[in-house]
């Protein structure tokens, strides 16, 4: 009676070592996911105190001249961050336009009774309009706070920053936005040092979190690559190829995260 033929290594199912390695890789992937989750939480600033919807501030218009095309977005981001640090609730320009789509309001309405559409459809009681002009090494800016119920100007600041970098001018103007609103509400002012310190702390936390995730991914790539090579040496070609593919993906993601961590 012929003896049963033993299947070749290439046709056998994964051996115990292959299964163990697969489990180890799954655990490692879970650890990387945990690192991402913890990193993401570490990089997020604590939310500002909640405020009544009637206190929502809309960033209606931001205009810049004499600087690069992307400067308006950077300037708007400075304003939004400073308002958030001060615990003020802000509705960005994009959000306002989403709420106002299909209403009688149009982008040319910056003062007067037409602003009431923002109160009705976007729920903002006051709006900010900011204009900044670069003249050589100097910057002139005007910040205006308006009441959407009446369309009237509540407060306005017109200042200039002589011989200063663009980022410094943006920061000064953003802090003046906060000062304007807090003066209107009788709230204590946020100092420039406090705002700068909180912004730097958030950036540092984001860098640390991203680098932790990068190291976890690179570690996963090393383990997966070594496991794939071992499996190939044991004729576990299919599982070995999968492990090597995972190693490549982990390596690319790790290097990308590491590069991103140096960008902020």
HUCORFEN-V596868 format. One record per residue. RES is the residue in three letters. OMEGA is omega in whole degrees, -180 to 180 (none if undefined). NEAR is the number of other ideal C-beta (glycine too) atoms within 10 Angstrom. Layout:
# HUCORFEN-V596868
RES OMEGA NEAR
RES OMEGA NEAR
This chain:
# HUCORFEN-V596868
UNK -176 3
UNK 179 4
UNK -179 5
UNK -180 6
UNK 179 6
UNK -180 8
UNK 179 9
UNK -178 8
UNK -177 11
UNK -180 9
UNK 178 7
UNK 176 12
UNK -179 10
UNK 179 14
UNK -179 15
UNK -179 7
UNK 179 14
UNK 179 21
UNK -180 13
UNK -180 12
UNK 179 23
UNK 178 16
UNK 180 10
UNK 179 14
UNK 179 21
UNK 178 10
UNK -179 10
UNK 177 20
UNK 177 14
UNK 179 10
UNK 178 13
UNK 178 21
UNK 178 12
UNK 179 12
UNK 177 20
UNK -178 18
UNK 180 12
UNK 180 14
UNK 180 22
UNK 179 13
UNK -178 10
UNK -176 13
UNK -177 18
UNK 178 12
UNK 176 14
UNK -178 7
UNK 179 8
UNK 178 14
UNK 180 9
UNK 180 9
UNK 179 12
UNK -179 8
UNK 179 10
UNK 180 10
UNK 179 14
UNK -179 18
UNK 179 21
UNK 174 26
UNK -169 22
UNK -173 26
UNK 175 18
UNK -179 23
UNK 177 14
UNK 175 23
UNK 177 12
UNK 177 14
UNK -175 17
UNK -177 10
UNK -178 7
UNK -175 9
UNK -179 18
UNK 179 18
UNK 178 12
UNK 179 15
UNK 179 25
UNK 179 21
UNK 176 14
UNK -179 23
UNK -179 25
UNK 180 20
UNK -179 18
UNK 177 26
UNK 178 21
UNK 179 18
UNK -179 21
UNK 180 23
UNK 179 15
UNK -177 22
UNK -173 16
UNK 172 21
UNK -178 20
UNK -178 15
UNK -178 17
UNK 180 9
UNK 179 14
UNK -178 20
UNK 175 13
UNK -179 11
UNK -174 18
UNK 179 20
UNK 180 9
UNK 178 7
UNK 179 12
UNK -178 11
UNK 174 20
UNK -172 9
UNK 179 10
UNK -180 6
UNK -178 18
UNK 179 15
UNK 176 14
UNK -172 11
UNK -178 11
UNK 179 15
UNK -179 23
UNK 176 17
UNK 179 17
UNK 177 27
UNK -175 19
UNK -170 15
UNK -179 16
UNK 177 21
UNK 179 14
UNK -179 26
UNK 180 16
UNK 177 24
UNK 178 26
UNK 171 22
UNK -177 19
UNK 177 25
UNK -179 17
UNK 180 24
UNK 176 15
UNK 179 18
UNK -175 11
UNK 180 8
UNK -177 12
UNK 180 14
UNK 176 25
UNK 180 18
UNK 177 24
UNK 178 17
UNK -178 23
UNK 177 21
UNK -176 19
UNK 176 23
UNK -177 16
UNK 179 21
UNK -177 14
UNK -176 13
UNK -177 18
UNK 176 12
UNK 178 12
UNK 179 15
UNK 176 14
UNK 176 12
UNK 175 16
UNK -177 11
UNK 176 13
UNK 179 15
UNK -176 20
UNK 175 11
UNK 179 8
UNK 178 15
UNK -179 11
UNK -177 19
UNK 179 11
UNK 178 12
UNK 179 25
UNK -179 26
UNK 180 22
UNK -179 17
UNK 179 25
UNK 178 25
UNK 176 22
UNK 174 19
UNK 180 26
UNK -180 23
UNK -179 20
UNK -178 19
UNK -179 22
UNK 175 16
UNK 180 14
UNK -177 13
UNK -179 10
UNK -180 6
UNK 176 14
UNK -176 7
UNK 172 12
UNK -178 19
UNK 178 11
UNK -179 16
UNK -180 8
UNK -180 13
UNK 180 20
UNK -180 14
UNK 180 12
UNK 178 18
UNK 179 17
UNK 179 10
UNK 179 11
UNK 180 17
UNK 179 12
UNK 179 12
UNK 178 16
UNK 178 20
UNK -179 16
UNK -178 14
UNK -179 22
UNK 180 24
UNK 175 16
UNK 179 17
UNK 179 26
UNK 180 21
UNK 178 15
UNK 179 23
UNK 179 23
UNK 176 18
UNK 178 16
UNK 179 23
UNK -179 22
UNK -179 13
UNK -179 18
UNK 179 25
UNK 179 17
UNK 178 14
UNK 178 26
UNK 179 23
UNK 179 13
UNK -179 15
UNK 177 24
UNK 180 15
UNK 178 9
UNK 179 13
UNK 174 12
UNK -169 25
UNK -174 12
UNK 180 12
UNK 179 22
UNK 179 20
UNK 179 13
UNK 180 18
UNK 179 25
UNK 177 18
UNK 177 12
UNK 179 20
UNK 178 21
UNK 180 13
UNK 178 14
UNK -178 24
UNK 180 17
UNK -180 12
UNK -180 19
UNK 180 21
UNK 179 14
UNK 179 13
UNK 180 22
UNK 178 16
UNK 180 11
UNK -177 15
UNK 179 18
UNK -175 9
UNK 179 8
UNK none 11
